[in-house]
Amino acid sequence: MSTGSAAFWGALALSMAALFAVGAAVSTLTHRPALLVGARQVGVGLAASLITYRIGAVLGRAAAP
């Protein structure tokens, strides 16, 4: 197992690849370009993770003694 920044970047790359794969798979149902739908899925996933991180950071500061 990796630790530190190597684990972070590895998890980020794996997550982005999985999001892209799901988007590309969905494109077969919607008959839209796989690259477009995969990239959109990655964008939505990254946006959701950033929003979640920011909410956690704000709540963490609010709950700190």
Backbone bond lengths (Angstrom), bond angles and torsions (degrees), N, CA, C in turn:
res aa  C-N    CA-C-N  psi(-1)  N-CA   C-N-CA  omega(-1)  CA-C   N-CA-C  phi
1 M - - - 1.458 - - 1.514 110.03 -
2 S 1.286 114.77 138.86 1.457 120.15 176.11 1.520 109.95 -87.60
3 T 1.297 114.86 159.19 1.457 119.68 176.06 1.517 109.11 -131.08
4 G 1.303 115.26 165.32 1.447 120.38 174.95 1.510 114.12 69.65
5 S 1.326 115.24 -142.77 1.458 120.03 -173.36 1.527 112.14 -69.01
6 A 1.323 118.20 -30.38 1.460 119.59 178.56 1.532 110.80 -62.99
7 A 1.318 116.50 -41.15 1.466 120.42 178.10 1.521 110.57 -66.72
8 F 1.328 116.94 -40.16 1.464 120.51 179.08 1.526 111.13 -61.04
9 W 1.334 116.58 -51.25 1.464 119.59 -177.38 1.520 111.62 -67.32
10 G 1.316 117.08 -34.47 1.466 119.99 176.52 1.520 111.62 -65.23
11 A 1.332 116.57 -43.62 1.463 121.14 178.46 1.526 110.65 -65.60
12 L 1.317 116.87 -38.91 1.467 120.68 178.73 1.529 110.65 -63.92
13 A 1.322 116.72 -45.38 1.466 120.50 179.63 1.528 111.16 -64.14
14 L 1.318 117.13 -42.41 1.459 120.90 179.48 1.529 111.03 -65.30
15 S 1.313 116.60 -40.98 1.467 120.66 178.51 1.517 111.35 -64.24
16 M 1.333 116.54 -43.37 1.462 119.82 179.09 1.525 111.25 -64.55
17 A 1.320 116.95 -39.08 1.460 120.34 178.12 1.528 110.90 -64.82
18 A 1.323 116.58 -41.25 1.465 120.08 179.08 1.527 110.97 -66.68
19 L 1.328 117.36 -41.56 1.464 120.21 177.39 1.518 110.72 -62.26
20 F 1.325 116.63 -41.93 1.465 119.77 179.08 1.525 110.86 -64.18
21 A 1.330 116.70 -41.57 1.464 120.51 -179.94 1.529 111.28 -62.99
22 V 1.320 116.84 -40.72 1.468 119.98 177.98 1.519 110.04 -64.96
23 G 1.328 117.40 -43.88 1.460 120.56 178.11 1.515 112.03 -62.27
24 A 1.319 117.00 -42.02 1.459 120.50 178.75 1.528 111.17 -65.19
25 A 1.318 116.92 -37.37 1.466 120.20 177.47 1.523 110.82 -65.96
26 V 1.318 117.51 -40.13 1.466 121.58 178.60 1.530 110.25 -64.34
27 S 1.321 116.57 -31.57 1.468 119.70 -178.40 1.527 112.19 -62.91
28 T 1.326 116.84 -24.17 1.462 118.42 177.32 1.531 111.24 -69.78
29 L 1.326 116.82 -26.31 1.462 120.87 178.17 1.524 111.93 -83.12
30 T 1.335 116.05 -33.12 1.460 120.37 -175.94 1.523 113.17 -94.64
31 H 1.336 117.06 -8.09 1.467 123.08 -179.36 1.523 112.01 57.97
32 R 1.341 115.59 38.69 1.461 121.98 175.20 1.517 107.44 -111.39
33 P 1.314 118.00 162.71 1.476 120.38 -178.42 1.535 111.99 -60.68
34 A 1.324 115.79 130.72 1.464 121.55 -177.11 1.524 111.45 -60.70
35 L 1.326 117.35 -38.91 1.461 120.26 -179.58 1.522 111.14 -63.71
36 L 1.305 116.95 -41.72 1.463 121.44 -179.70 1.528 111.50 -66.47
37 V 1.314 116.41 -48.94 1.469 120.27 -177.45 1.528 110.41 -68.78
38 G 1.326 117.67 -38.30 1.462 120.79 177.52 1.517 111.76 -64.01
39 A 1.326 116.42 -43.42 1.466 120.36 178.84 1.527 110.94 -65.76
40 R 1.325 116.45 -38.72 1.469 118.96 178.09 1.526 110.59 -63.69
41 Q 1.313 116.90 -40.60 1.464 121.08 179.22 1.526 110.81 -63.42
42 V 1.323 116.84 -40.57 1.466 120.63 177.11 1.530 109.55 -63.25
43 G 1.322 117.39 -43.18 1.458 120.94 178.99 1.515 112.62 -61.81
44 V 1.318 116.97 -43.61 1.470 120.86 178.91 1.527 110.22 -64.70
45 G 1.322 116.79 -42.03 1.463 120.35 179.25 1.517 112.25 -64.68
46 L 1.326 117.35 -42.12 1.461 120.31 178.15 1.522 111.34 -66.22
47 A 1.321 116.90 -41.03 1.465 120.13 177.96 1.524 110.84 -62.16
48 A 1.320 116.55 -43.46 1.469 120.32 179.48 1.523 111.07 -63.32
49 S 1.321 117.31 -39.62 1.465 119.39 -179.94 1.526 111.31 -68.91
50 L 1.332 117.57 -38.04 1.467 119.96 177.93 1.521 111.44 -66.29
51 I 1.315 117.29 -42.06 1.468 121.06 178.36 1.524 110.10 -63.30
52 T 1.319 116.64 -44.28 1.461 120.85 179.14 1.528 111.37 -62.69
53 Y 1.315 116.62 -41.63 1.462 120.71 178.20 1.519 111.13 -61.82
54 R 1.324 116.73 -45.35 1.468 120.56 -178.58 1.534 111.54 -64.64
55 I 1.318 116.83 -41.38 1.470 119.88 177.55 1.525 109.80 -61.86
56 G 1.312 117.42 -43.88 1.457 121.49 178.30 1.517 112.19 -62.38
57 A 1.329 116.68 -39.80 1.460 120.23 178.65 1.532 111.05 -65.49
58 V 1.306 116.86 -41.74 1.474 120.36 179.46 1.529 110.45 -66.55
59 L 1.320 116.95 -45.69 1.466 120.07 179.39 1.517 111.28 -66.15
60 G 1.315 117.04 -35.45 1.460 120.83 178.59 1.520 111.60 -63.55
61 R 1.327 115.89 -40.55 1.462 119.65 177.35 1.517 111.41 -69.73
62 A 1.325 116.66 -37.11 1.467 120.37 -178.85 1.528 111.15 -69.26
63 A 1.323 117.11 -30.95 1.468 120.74 -177.45 1.517 112.59 -89.43
64 A 1.353 117.27 -10.91 1.466 119.89 -177.97 1.531 109.71 -68.58
65 P 1.319 115.57 141.74 1.483 119.26 -179.66 1.508 112.90 -68.27
